[in-house]
Amino acid sequence: MDLNEIFKNNPTDINTFLSEILETNYEIKAMMQAIIAHISDGDSEKEREIIGLANQLKNEELLRIAARMESNRKD
């Protein structure tokens, strides 16, 4: 996906685009918090375990993104 093409073909600016990304991120975080609270059913140890797993997955994905960006970088 080429962001330049997206912006060229869609009448939006970077600020609007980033605002939408942030809003979506907050909505996802709120949904995840509700799901974790429901699954853990008041068990704080279980809640910490689920949050730990979610953070581990997030970190792995960030590493994949960084590796992909590095491999796509033009020197």
C-alpha positions in Angstrom: 0.0 0.0 0.0 1.4 3.4 -1.0 0.3 6.2 1.2 1.1 8.8 -1.5 -1.4 7.1 -3.8 -4.0 7.0 -1.1 -3.7 10.7 -0.4 -3.6 11.5 -4.1 -6.8 9.6 -4.7 -8.7 10.7 -1.6 -9.7 14.3 -0.7 -8.2 14.4 2.8 -5.2 15.9 4.5 -2.7 14.2 6.8 -4.2 15.8 9.9 -7.7 14.4 9.2 -6.1 11.0 8.4 -4.1 10.9 11.6 -7.2 12.1 13.6 -9.2 9.1 12.2 -6.4 6.7 13.1 -6.2 8.0 16.7 -10.0 7.9 17.1 -10.0 4.3 15.9 -7.1 3.4 18.1 -9.0 4.7 21.2 -12.1 2.8 20.2 -10.2 -0.4 19.9 -8.5 0.1 23.2 -11.8 0.7 24.9 -13.3 -2.5 23.4 -10.2 -4.5 24.4 -10.5 -3.2 28.0 -14.1 -4.2 28.1 -13.3 -7.7 26.8 -10.4 -8.2 29.2 -12.6 -7.1 32.1 -15.3 -9.5 31.1 -13.0 -12.4 30.5 -11.0 -11.9 33.7 -14.3 -11.7 35.7 -12.7 -9.6 38.5 -9.6 -11.8 38.8 -6.8 -9.3 38.8 -4.1 -12.0 38.2 -6.0 -13.2 35.1 -6.4 -9.6 33.9 -2.6 -9.0 34.2 -1.9 -12.2 32.3 -4.2 -11.2 29.5 -2.8 -7.7 29.3 0.7 -9.2 29.3 -0.2 -11.4 26.3 -1.8 -8.5 24.5 1.4 -6.4 25.1 3.6 -9.3 23.9 1.5 -9.5 20.7 1.7 -5.8 20.2 5.5 -5.7 20.6 5.9 -8.6 18.1 3.8 -6.8 15.6 5.7 -3.5 16.1 8.9 -5.5 15.4 7.4 -6.9 12.2 6.4 -3.5 11.1 9.8 -2.0 11.8 11.5 -4.9 9.9 9.2 -4.4 7.0 9.8 -0.7 6.9 13.5 -1.3 7.0 13.4 -3.8 4.2 11.3 -1.4 2.1 13.6 1.6 2.8 15.4 2.9 -0.2 19.0 3.7 0.5 
